[in-house]
Amino acid sequence: MRKIQRKRGVLEASFDNAKVIYDIDTHTPHILNGTAAAIWAYIKSPKTKYEIAQYIAKRYDIDVETVKRDVTHFIKELRKKELIIAQTSTSAQAIPRGIASPRRWRGSQ
């Protein structure tokens, strides 16, 4: 199952009921309303579209089936603007800087 998350290099600021995100790669600002801002915050770590829909449905007390269409549309917009990255469940996780690779761990024992 594919998971998505925000790409790195996007700055953000909150104002009243909106969030402004700024893509430093394209020098483009984007304004997110309350629901879009909630999704943006939620996809800081990888999530499936269904996980996102469940989160929004619970947060706003809406039926998850009703939310799925809107979440799918918003994810398509984020993808078109290259603000998210997608990964499959078999994708390798990135290793944080400063941590040796698992191969080195085995060899150093």
DSSP file (Angstrom, degrees, kcal/mol; ACC not computed):
  #  RESIDUE AA STRUCTURE BP1 BP2  ACC     N-H-->O    O-->H-N    N-H-->O    O-->H-N    TCO  KAPPA ALPHA  PHI   PSI    X-CA   Y-CA   Z-CA
    1    1 A M              0   0    0      0, 0.0    88,-0.3     0, 0.0     2,-0.2   0.000 360.0 360.0 360.0 135.9    0.0    0.0    0.0
    2    2 A R        -     0   0    0     86,-0.2    47,-0.4    87,-0.1     2,-0.4  -0.534 360.0-164.7 -79.0 137.7    1.3    3.4   -0.9
    3    3 A K  E     -A   87   0A   0     84,-3.5    84,-2.8    -2,-0.2     2,-0.3  -0.903   3.0-157.1-117.7 151.0    2.0    6.0    1.7
    4    4 A I  E     +AB  86  47A   0     43,-3.2    43,-2.3    -2,-0.4     2,-0.3  -0.888  13.3 170.9-123.7 156.3    2.6    9.7    1.2
    5    5 A Q  E     -A   85   0A   0     80,-2.1    80,-2.9    -2,-0.3    39,-0.2  -0.977  41.4 -79.5-155.3 166.1    4.3   12.3    3.2
    6    6 A R  E     -A   84   0A   0     37,-2.4    78,-0.3    -2,-0.3     2,-0.2  -0.333  47.2-120.6 -64.7 145.9    5.3   15.9    2.9
    7    7 A K        -     0   0    0     76,-2.3     3,-0.3     1,-0.1     2,-0.1  -0.513  30.2-104.7 -81.7 159.3    8.5   16.6    1.1
    8    8 A R  S    S+     0   0    0      1,-0.2    -1,-0.1    -2,-0.2     3,-0.1  -0.419  97.1  53.8 -76.4 159.3   11.4   18.3    2.8
    9    9 A G  S    S+     0   0    0      1,-0.2    15,-2.2    -2,-0.1     2,-0.5   0.748  73.5 122.7  88.1  24.8   12.1   21.9    2.0
   10   10 A V  E     -C   23   0B   0     -3,-0.3    -1,-0.2    13,-0.2    13,-0.2  -0.973  45.5-156.5-121.8 118.7    8.7   23.3    2.6
   11   11 A L  E     -C   22   0B   0     11,-2.6    11,-2.8    -2,-0.5     2,-0.3  -0.540  12.9-164.3 -86.8 157.1    8.4   26.1    5.2
   12   12 A E  E     -C   21   0B   0      9,-0.2     2,-0.3    -2,-0.2     9,-0.2  -0.995  16.3-178.8-146.1 152.2    5.1   26.8    7.0
   13   13 A A  E     -C   20   0B   0      7,-2.3     7,-3.3    -2,-0.3     2,-0.4  -0.988  21.3-135.0-146.5 141.9    3.4   29.4    9.1
   14   14 A S  E     +C   19   0B   0     -2,-0.3     2,-0.4     5,-0.2     5,-0.2  -0.814  19.4 179.6-103.0 139.9    0.0   29.5   10.7
   15   15 A F  E >   -C   18   0B   0      3,-2.9     3,-3.2    -2,-0.4    -2,-0.0  -0.973  57.8 -60.5-138.5 120.6   -2.4   32.4   10.5
   16   16 A D  T 3  S-     0   0    0     -2,-0.4    -1,-0.0     1,-0.3    -2,-0.0  -0.171 122.6 -12.0  44.0-113.7   -5.9   32.3   12.2
   17   17 A N  T 3  S+     0   0    0     -3,-0.1     2,-0.3     2,-0.0    -1,-0.3   0.080 128.1  69.1-102.8  22.9   -7.7   29.4   10.4
   18   18 A A  E <   -C   15   0B   0     -3,-3.2    -3,-2.9    15,-0.1     2,-0.4  -0.899  62.3-146.2-136.6 164.6   -5.2   28.9    7.6
   19   19 A K  E     -CD  14  32B   0     13,-2.3    13,-3.5    -2,-0.3     2,-0.5  -0.998   9.3-149.9-131.5 136.4   -1.6   27.8    7.0
   20   20 A V  E     -CD  13  31B   0     -7,-3.3    -7,-2.3    -2,-0.4     2,-0.4  -0.931  14.0-169.6-105.8 126.7    0.8   29.2    4.5
   21   21 A I  E     -CD  12  30B   0      9,-2.9     9,-2.8    -2,-0.5     2,-0.5  -0.923   4.9-158.2-114.7 145.1    3.4   26.7    3.1
   22   22 A Y  E     -CD  11  29B   0    -11,-2.8   -11,-2.6    -2,-0.4     2,-0.8  -0.969   9.6-146.1-129.2 116.8    6.3   27.9    1.0
   23   23 A D  E  >> -CD  10  28B   0      5,-2.6     4,-1.8    -2,-0.5     5,-1.3  -0.714   8.3-165.0 -81.9 109.7    8.1   25.5   -1.3
   24   24 A I  T  45S+     0   0    0    -15,-2.2    -1,-0.2    -2,-0.8   -14,-0.1   0.713  85.2  59.8 -72.6 -17.8   11.7   26.7   -1.3
   25   25 A D  T  45S+     0   0    0    -16,-0.5    -1,-0.2     1,-0.2   -15,-0.1   0.900 122.0  21.7 -72.5 -40.6   12.5   24.6   -4.4
   26   26 A T  T  45S-     0   0    0     -3,-0.2    -2,-0.2     2,-0.1    -1,-0.2   0.476  99.3-127.3-105.5  -4.9   10.0   26.5   -6.6
   27   27 A H  T  <5 +     0   0    0     -4,-1.8    -3,-0.2     1,-0.2    -5,-0.0   0.907  62.0 142.7  57.0  44.3    9.7   29.7   -4.5
   28   28 A T  E   < -D   23   0B   0     -5,-1.3    -5,-2.6     2,-0.0     2,-0.2  -0.963  41.8-149.6-121.7 125.2    5.9   29.2   -4.5
   29   29 A P  E     -D   22   0B   0      0, 0.0     2,-0.4     0, 0.0    -7,-0.2  -0.641  12.1-168.1 -87.3 151.3    3.6   29.9   -1.5
   30   30 A H  E     -D   21   0B   0     -9,-2.8    -9,-2.9    -2,-0.2     2,-0.5  -0.998  12.6-143.1-137.2 137.8    0.4   27.9   -1.0
   31   31 A I  E     -D   20   0B   0     -2,-0.4     2,-0.4   -11,-0.2   -11,-0.2  -0.898  15.6-163.1-104.8 127.0   -2.5   28.8    1.3
   32   32 A L  E     -D   19   0B   0    -13,-3.5   -13,-2.3    -2,-0.5    -2,-0.0  -0.916   9.8-140.0-111.5 132.5   -4.2   25.8    3.1
   33   33 A N     >  -     0   0    0     -2,-0.4     4,-3.1   -15,-0.2     5,-0.2  -0.119  44.5 -79.6 -75.7-176.1   -7.6   26.1    4.8
   34   34 A G  H  > S+     0   0    0    -17,-0.2     4,-1.9     1,-0.2     5,-0.1   0.898 130.2  40.9 -54.8 -49.4   -8.4   24.4    8.1
   35   35 A T  H  > S+     0   0    0      2,-0.2     4,-2.2     1,-0.2    -1,-0.2   0.923 117.3  47.7 -69.1 -43.9   -9.0   20.9    6.7
   36   36 A A  H  > S+     0   0    0      1,-0.2     4,-2.7     2,-0.2    -2,-0.2   0.893 111.8  51.5 -62.8 -39.2   -6.1   21.1    4.2
   37   37 A A  H  X S+     0   0    0     -4,-3.1     4,-2.4     2,-0.2    -1,-0.2   0.879 108.1  51.9 -65.0 -37.7   -3.8   22.4    7.0
   38   38 A A  H  X S+     0   0    0     -4,-1.9     4,-2.1    -5,-0.2    -2,-0.2   0.908 111.3  47.1 -64.4 -41.9   -4.9   19.4    9.2
   39   39 A I  H  X S+     0   0    0     -4,-2.2     4,-1.9     2,-0.2    -2,-0.2   0.936 110.7  52.4 -63.9 -45.7   -4.0   17.0    6.5
   40   40 A W  H  < S+     0   0    0     -4,-2.7    -2,-0.2     1,-0.2   -34,-0.2   0.916 111.3  46.4 -57.0 -45.1   -0.6   18.7    5.9
   41   41 A A  H >< S+     0   0    0     -4,-2.4     3,-1.1     1,-0.2    -1,-0.2   0.891 111.3  53.0 -64.3 -38.9    0.2   18.5    9.6
   42   42 A Y  H >< S+     0   0    0     -4,-2.1     3,-0.8     1,-0.3    -1,-0.2   0.797 101.0  59.6 -69.0 -29.9   -0.9   14.8    9.7
   43   43 A I  T 3<  +     0   0    0     -4,-1.9   -37,-2.4     1,-0.2    -1,-0.3   0.093  65.9 109.6 -92.7  26.2    1.3   13.7    6.7
   44   44 A K  T <  S+     0   0    0     -3,-1.1    -1,-0.2   -39,-0.2    -2,-0.1   0.850  89.6  34.7 -62.8 -33.0    4.5   14.8    8.5
   45   45 A S  S <  S-     0   0    0     -3,-0.8   -41,-0.1    -4,-0.2   -39,-0.1  -0.841 117.7 -73.5-115.3 159.5    5.1   11.1    8.7
   46   46 A P        +     0   0    0      0, 0.0     2,-0.3     0, 0.0   -41,-0.2  -0.233  58.3 168.5 -59.5 133.4    4.1    8.6    6.0
   47   47 A K  B     -B    4   0A   0    -43,-2.3   -43,-3.2    -4,-0.1     2,-0.2  -0.983  31.6-121.6-141.1 150.4    0.3    7.8    5.8
   48   48 A T     >  -     0   0    0     -2,-0.3     4,-2.2   -45,-0.3     5,-0.2  -0.494  33.3-110.3 -82.9 162.8   -2.0    6.1    3.4
   49   49 A K  H  > S+     0   0    0    -47,-0.4     4,-2.6     1,-0.2     5,-0.2   0.889 121.4  52.9 -59.2 -37.9   -4.9    7.9    1.9
   50   50 A Y  H  > S+     0   0    0      2,-0.2     4,-2.6     1,-0.2    -1,-0.2   0.899 106.7  51.1 -67.3 -39.1   -7.3    5.8    4.0
   51   51 A E  H  > S+     0   0    0      2,-0.2     4,-2.2     1,-0.2    -1,-0.2   0.906 111.5  48.8 -61.9 -40.4   -5.4    6.7    7.2
   52   52 A I  H  X S+     0   0    0     -4,-2.2     4,-2.6     2,-0.2     5,-0.2   0.931 111.2  49.2 -64.3 -45.5   -5.7   10.4    6.3
   53   53 A A  H  X S+     0   0    0     -4,-2.6     4,-2.7     1,-0.2    -2,-0.2   0.904 110.8  50.3 -61.1 -42.1   -9.4   10.0    5.5
   54   54 A Q  H  X S+     0   0    0     -4,-2.6     4,-2.4     2,-0.2     5,-0.2   0.920 110.8  49.8 -61.6 -43.6  -10.0    8.2    8.8
   55   55 A Y  H  X S+     0   0    0     -4,-2.2     4,-2.7     2,-0.2    -2,-0.2   0.934 114.1  43.5 -61.3 -48.0   -8.1   11.0   10.7
   56   56 A I  H  X S+     0   0    0     -4,-2.6     4,-2.5     2,-0.2    -2,-0.2   0.907 112.5  53.2 -66.7 -41.2  -10.1   13.8    9.0
   57   57 A A  H  X>S+     0   0    0     -4,-2.7     5,-2.3    -5,-0.2     4,-0.6   0.919 114.1  42.4 -59.0 -44.4  -13.4   11.9    9.5
   58   58 A K  H  <5S+     0   0    0     -4,-2.4     3,-0.5     3,-0.2    -2,-0.2   0.916 113.9  51.2 -69.2 -43.2  -12.8   11.5   13.2
   59   59 A R  H  <5S+     0   0    0     -4,-2.7    -2,-0.2     1,-0.2    -1,-0.2   0.881 123.5  28.9 -62.1 -39.9  -11.5   15.0   13.7
   60   60 A Y  H  <5S-     0   0    0     -4,-2.5    -1,-0.2    -5,-0.2    -2,-0.2   0.303 107.5-118.2-106.6   7.8  -14.5   16.6   12.0
   61   61 A D  T  <5 +     0   0    0     -4,-0.6     2,-0.3    -3,-0.5    -3,-0.2   0.943  65.9 140.1  54.0  55.0  -17.1   13.9   12.9
   62   62 A I      < -     0   0    0     -5,-2.3    -1,-0.2    -6,-0.2     2,-0.1  -0.916  62.6 -91.9-124.8 150.8  -17.8   13.0    9.2
   63   63 A D    >>  -     0   0    0     -2,-0.3     4,-1.6     1,-0.1     3,-0.6  -0.420  32.1-133.8 -62.2 132.8  -18.4    9.7    7.6
   64   64 A V  H 3> S+     0   0    0      1,-0.2     4,-1.8     2,-0.2    -1,-0.1   0.834 104.4  57.6 -61.1 -34.3  -15.1    8.3    6.3
   65   65 A E  H 3> S+     0   0    0      1,-0.2     4,-0.6     2,-0.2    -1,-0.2   0.862 106.4  49.8 -65.1 -34.5  -16.6    7.3    2.9
   66   66 A T  H <> S+     0   0    0     -3,-0.6     4,-0.6     1,-0.2     3,-0.3   0.874 111.9  48.2 -69.0 -37.8  -17.6   10.9    2.4
   67   67 A V  H  X S+     0   0    0     -4,-1.6     4,-2.5     1,-0.2     3,-0.3   0.803  93.7  75.5 -74.5 -31.3  -14.2   12.2    3.2
   68   68 A K  H  X S+     0   0    0     -4,-1.8     4,-2.6     1,-0.2    -1,-0.2   0.861  93.6  51.2 -54.5 -42.4  -12.2    9.8    1.0
   69   69 A R  H  X S+     0   0    0     -4,-0.6     4,-2.1    -3,-0.3    -1,-0.2   0.925 112.7  45.3 -62.0 -45.2  -13.1   11.6   -2.3
   70   70 A D  H  X S+     0   0    0     -4,-0.6     4,-2.5    -3,-0.3    -2,-0.2   0.888 112.9  50.3 -67.8 -39.2  -12.0   15.0   -0.9
   71   71 A V  H  X S+     0   0    0     -4,-2.5     4,-2.7     2,-0.2     5,-0.2   0.926 109.9  51.1 -63.5 -44.4   -8.8   13.6    0.5
   72   72 A T  H  X S+     0   0    0     -4,-2.6     4,-2.1    -5,-0.2    -2,-0.2   0.913 110.9  48.7 -59.2 -43.7   -8.0   11.9   -2.8
   73   73 A H  H  X S+     0   0    0     -4,-2.1     4,-1.9     2,-0.2    -1,-0.2   0.928 112.4  47.6 -62.0 -46.1   -8.6   15.2   -4.7
   74   74 A F  H  X S+     0   0    0     -4,-2.5     4,-2.5     1,-0.2    -2,-0.2   0.899 110.4  51.9 -64.5 -40.5   -6.4   17.1   -2.2
   75   75 A I  H  X S+     0   0    0     -4,-2.7     4,-2.6     1,-0.2    -1,-0.2   0.897 107.7  52.9 -62.8 -40.1   -3.6   14.5   -2.5
   76   76 A K  H  X S+     0   0    0     -4,-2.1     4,-2.6    -5,-0.2    -1,-0.2   0.906 109.2  49.4 -61.1 -40.9   -3.7   14.8   -6.3
   77   77 A E  H  X S+     0   0    0     -4,-1.9     4,-1.9     2,-0.2    -2,-0.2   0.919 111.4  48.2 -64.5 -43.7   -3.3   18.5   -6.0
   78   78 A L  H  <>S+     0   0    0     -4,-2.5     5,-2.8     1,-0.2     6,-0.5   0.904 112.8  48.9 -62.7 -40.3   -0.3   18.1   -3.6
   79   79 A R  H ><5S+     0   0    0     -4,-2.6     3,-1.4     3,-0.2    -2,-0.2   0.915 109.0  52.2 -65.1 -43.0    1.3   15.6   -6.0
   80   80 A K  H 3<5S+     0   0    0     -4,-2.6    -1,-0.2     1,-0.3    -2,-0.2   0.862 112.0  46.1 -61.2 -36.3    0.7   17.9   -9.0
   81   81 A K  T 3<5S-     0   0    0     -4,-1.9    -1,-0.3    -5,-0.2    -2,-0.2   0.393 113.2-123.1 -87.2   3.4    2.5   20.7   -7.1
   82   82 A E  T < 5S+     0   0    0     -3,-1.4    -3,-0.2    -4,-0.1    -2,-0.1   0.873  71.8 131.0  56.6  42.8    5.3   18.2   -6.1
   83   83 A L      < +     0   0    0     -5,-2.8   -76,-2.3    -6,-0.1     2,-0.3   0.476  61.9  48.7 -99.6  -6.5    4.7   18.9   -2.4
   84   84 A I  E     -A    6   0A   0     -6,-0.5     2,-0.4   -78,-0.3   -78,-0.2  -0.883  66.5-144.3-129.8 161.9    4.5   15.3   -1.3
   85   85 A I  E     -A    5   0A   0    -80,-2.9   -80,-2.1    -2,-0.3     2,-0.3  -0.948  15.3-146.8-122.2 149.0    6.5   12.1   -1.8
   86   86 A A  E     +A    4   0A   0     -2,-0.4     2,-0.3   -82,-0.2   -82,-0.2  -0.864  16.0 178.8-115.2 149.3    5.0    8.7   -2.2
   87   87 A Q  E     -A    3   0A   0    -84,-2.8   -84,-3.5    -2,-0.3     2,-0.2  -0.990  23.2-126.6-144.8 152.0    6.5    5.4   -1.1
   88   88 A T    >   -     0   0    0     -2,-0.3     3,-1.8   -86,-0.2   -86,-0.2  -0.531  35.4-105.7 -91.3 165.9    5.3    1.8   -1.2
   89   89 A S  T 3  S+     0   0    0    -88,-0.3   -87,-0.1     1,-0.3    -1,-0.1   0.699 122.4  53.5 -66.3 -16.7    5.2   -0.4    1.9
   90   90 A T  T 3  S+     0   0    0      2,-0.1    -1,-0.3   -89,-0.0     3,-0.1   0.436  81.9 118.5 -96.0   0.2    8.3   -2.2    0.6
   91   91 A S  S <  S-     0   0    0     -3,-1.8     2,-0.2     1,-0.1    -4,-0.1  -0.367  72.8-108.8 -65.0 143.9   10.3    1.1    0.2
   92   92 A A        -     0   0    0      1,-0.1     2,-0.2    -2,-0.0    -1,-0.1  -0.508  31.1-119.7 -71.8 140.4   13.5    1.3    2.3
   93   93 A Q        -     0   0    0     -2,-0.2     2,-0.1     1,-0.1    -1,-0.1  -0.583  31.3-108.1 -77.0 142.5   13.3    3.7    5.1
   94   94 A A        -     0   0    0     -2,-0.2    -1,-0.1     1,-0.1     0, 0.0  -0.474  29.3-127.7 -69.1 141.7   15.9    6.5    5.0
   95   95 A I        -     0   0    0     -2,-0.1     3,-0.1     1,-0.0     4,-0.1  -0.820  26.9-116.8 -93.3 125.5   18.6    6.2    7.6
   96   96 A P    >   -     0   0    0      0, 0.0     3,-1.5     0, 0.0    -1,-0.0  -0.232  39.5 -91.3 -59.9 149.2   19.1    9.3    9.7
   97   97 A R  T 3  S+     0   0    0      1,-0.2     3,-0.1     3,-0.0     0, 0.0  -0.266 111.2  31.6 -58.6 145.6   22.4   11.0    9.3
   98   98 A G  T 3  S+     0   0    0      1,-0.2     2,-0.5    -3,-0.1    -1,-0.2   0.395  93.8 106.7  87.7  -3.7   25.0    9.9   11.9
   99   99 A I    <   -     0   0    0     -3,-1.5    -1,-0.2    -4,-0.1    -4,-0.0  -0.936  69.8-125.8-111.1 128.3   23.7    6.4   12.1
  100  100 A A        -     0   0    0     -2,-0.5     5,-0.0     1,-0.1    -3,-0.0  -0.265  32.3 -97.3 -67.9 156.1   25.7    3.7   10.5
  101  101 A S    >>  -     0   0    0      1,-0.1     4,-1.5    -6,-0.1     3,-0.7  -0.343  34.2-108.8 -69.7 156.5   24.1    1.3    8.0
  102  102 A P  H 3> S+     0   0    0      0, 0.0     4,-2.2     0, 0.0     5,-0.2   0.822 118.2  62.2 -56.3 -32.1   22.9   -2.1    9.2
  103  103 A R  H 3> S+     0   0    0      1,-0.2     4,-1.9     2,-0.2     5,-0.1   0.910 104.0  47.6 -61.0 -40.8   25.7   -3.8    7.3
  104  104 A R  H <> S+     0   0    0     -3,-0.7     4,-1.3     1,-0.2    -1,-0.2   0.857 107.2  57.3 -68.6 -33.5   28.3   -1.9    9.4
  105  105 A W  H  < S+     0   0    0     -4,-1.5     3,-0.5     1,-0.2     4,-0.4   0.943 108.2  46.2 -60.7 -46.2   26.4   -2.9   12.6
  106  106 A R  H >< S+     0   0    0     -4,-2.2     3,-1.0     1,-0.2    -1,-0.2   0.903 112.9  49.9 -63.1 -40.6   26.7   -6.6   11.8
  107  107 A G  H 3< S+     0   0    0     -4,-1.9    -1,-0.2     1,-0.2    -2,-0.2   0.703 106.9  55.1 -73.1 -18.7   30.4   -6.2   10.9
  108  108 A S  T 3<        0   0    0     -4,-1.3    -1,-0.2    -3,-0.5    -2,-0.2   0.414 360.0 360.0 -96.1   2.9   31.3   -4.4   14.1
  109  109 A Q    <         0   0    0     -3,-1.0    -1,-0.2    -4,-0.4    -2,-0.1   0.485 360.0 360.0 -79.8 360.0   29.9   -6.9   16.6
